[in-house]
C-alpha cells in the first residue's frame, strides 16, 4: 500500500495520542463473563452465566442493569455436566426490577435472538401462552389431568395467572416491565471500522499524524 503524502503512520506523537484515550477496567467474574464500569450506564456485563449477580455482590461492585448477550448463548466447554447457559437473564432482571427499581437491558446481536429470549421469558414470567390469549384463552389442558380426576377440582389457570400478573398499582405485568432490548448496529460506513480504536488525529507542524 502506498502512503499518502503528508500522512505519517509511525510517529512519536502517536504515543501521546493514545495516552489521551481513557481505559476501562475489565473485571473477570468467577463464574464467567466480564464486567466493565462506564460513565454512561454504570457497569456493563458481557455474558450471563447462572447466579452471576452473586459474583458482583461478593466482589463489592454494582449489579449491572445492562448485559451483552453472547452470540453463542450456550457453552459446552464450561460447567461440570453438559454445559452452561450464558444467557441466564431471569435473576438479573428480577433483581433490577424488585431491588434496584429499574429495567434490565439486554443487548443482542439479532432479531432472532430477541425473539427467542422473549418466548422463553414470557412463559417464565407470565405463564404458558395458551392460558393468556386475549381471545378464548384456555382454562386448563385436558391432557394434564387423568380422566377420572374430578372436573370441579381442576384449577382455572387463566384466572390464576392473570391474578398474579396484576401489580399493586392495578396495571398488568408485561415482559417490557422488566426487560428492554437493544441491538448491535451495523457500521454506518466503511471508514467507521477503519478508525475504530484509533487515537485522535493530531496536528503537528503541518503534518497530519494518524495510525
N, C-alpha and C positions, 0 to 999 in steps of 0.2 A: 504494500500500500504506500502511496506517495504521501508525504507530509505537507499539508497546506502551508503556503508561505506565511511567515509571521506567527505561526502557531507552534508552541513548544510543548511536547508531550512529557518531557522529563526535565524538571526544573526544581531547584531548591525551594521555591515558594510553594510547591505542591504540599510539602510537609506542613507548612504554616496553614495552608488552606484546610487540610484535613483536621488540624487541631481545632478549627472553628466548628467542626461538626460534633454536636453533643452525642455521647454514647449512652445507651440504655443498659442498665444492669439486668442480666438474664439469670433468673433463679431456676435451677433444675429441681423439680419436685420429686420426692422419694418414690411415689407411686407411678411416676411417669408424667411427661408433659413439662412445659416451661411457663414461667410467669414473668412478665415484663411490666414494670411500672411506667406509666405515661402521664404527662401533664394533662392531657385532654380528658381521659376517661378512667384514670387510675390504673389498676392492674389489668392487663390483658393476658389471658392464658391460652396457650396452644395445647390441644389435647385434653380430653376429659375422661381419664380413667376412673374406675369405681372408687368411691369415698375420697375423691380428690379434694373436697373442701377441708378435710381433716389435715391435709398437708399444709394448706395455707394457715390454718389456725395454730398448728403446732410450731410453724416457723415464725409466727407472730406477724404475718403480713395480711393485708386485707383480702377477704374472699372476693374474687373478681365478679363483675357483672357482665363482662364481655369475654366470650370464648370463641376461639377459632377451631372449628370442627375439621379434623384431618380428612383429606380426600379418601383415604382408606380408614374406615371407621371401626375396623376390627383387625386386631393384630394377633397372629398366631405364634409370634416369636416371644411373646410375653405371657407371664402367668404360669401357674403350676399345672393347669389342666389343658384345656383345648384352646386357650387364648384369652384375650382381654378386649372388652368393648371400650373403644377410645372416644365414645360419644355418650357417656353416662351423664346426661344433662339434667335429669329429673331433680336430683337433690340440690345442685346449684340453683336451679330455677325456684324450688321451694324455699331455699334459704334466702335468696334475694327478695322473694315476694313477702314472706312472712316475717323475716328478721330485718332486712335492710330496706324494706318498703319500696322496692324498685323492680323493674322488669329485667329479665336476663336476656342479653343479646347474643345470638348465635350467628357467627359469620361462616357461611357455607360457600362451596365452590360452584354449585349449580342449582337449578330449579328442581331437578330430580332429588337432590339431597334434602332440600327443604320439604318437598312433598313427602318423602319417606319419614322424616322426623315428625312432621305434622301428623301423619297417620298413626305412628306409634304413640306419641304423647297425647293425642286426642282420646285414644282408648284408655290410656293410663290415668289421665286426669278426669275425663268426663264419662267414661264407661263405653261399652260396645255401641257402635253406630246404630244398630237396629232398634235400640231402646230410646234413641234420642232424635229420630227423624221428626221434622216439623209436621209432616203429614203421615197419618196412620202408623205411629210407632208401635212396635210390639211390646206387650207387657211381659212376655217370657218366651222361652223357646221350649216347645213341647218335648223335644228330644232330650232336654236336660232333666226330665222327670220320668220316673217309672210309670207305666200305665196305671198301676193301682195306687199311685200317690194321690191323696185327697186333693181334688181340684180347688177347694176353698182354702187350702193351706199354701197354695202356690203364691209367692210374693209378686207384687206388681213392680217390676224393675224400672219401668218407665217413670212411675211416680217417685220411687225411692231415689233414683239417680237425679231426677230434677230437684228434689228436696235438697240434696247436698250441693247442687250447683248454684243455689240461691245464696248470695253473700249477705252479710249483715245489713248492708245499705239497700237491699232489695234487688240489686242488679244480678244478672245471671252470669256466672263464671264462664269464660270462654278461653280458648288457648291463648289468644292475644293478650289476655290479662297478665299472663306470666312470661310469655316469650315474644321476642322481636327478632326478625330475621334480616340479615344484611348479606349481600352477595359481593364476592370479589368482582371488580370491574376490569374490563379489558383496557389496555393502554390506549389513550386517545390517538396517538400517532406513533410512527416507528421510532422517532427520536426520543420518545419518553423513556423506553427501556435502555437506550444507549447511554443516557445521562443518569440512570439510576445508580446511586451510590457514589457519584462523582462529587468532588468538593466544589464550592462556589468558584466561579470564574474570577480571577484576579487580574488587575491591570497594573503592570509594572514597566515604566519607561517605554510605553507604547507597544509593549509585547504582550499578547494575549497568552495567558498561561492556563492550560487545562490538561486533564488526563485523557 
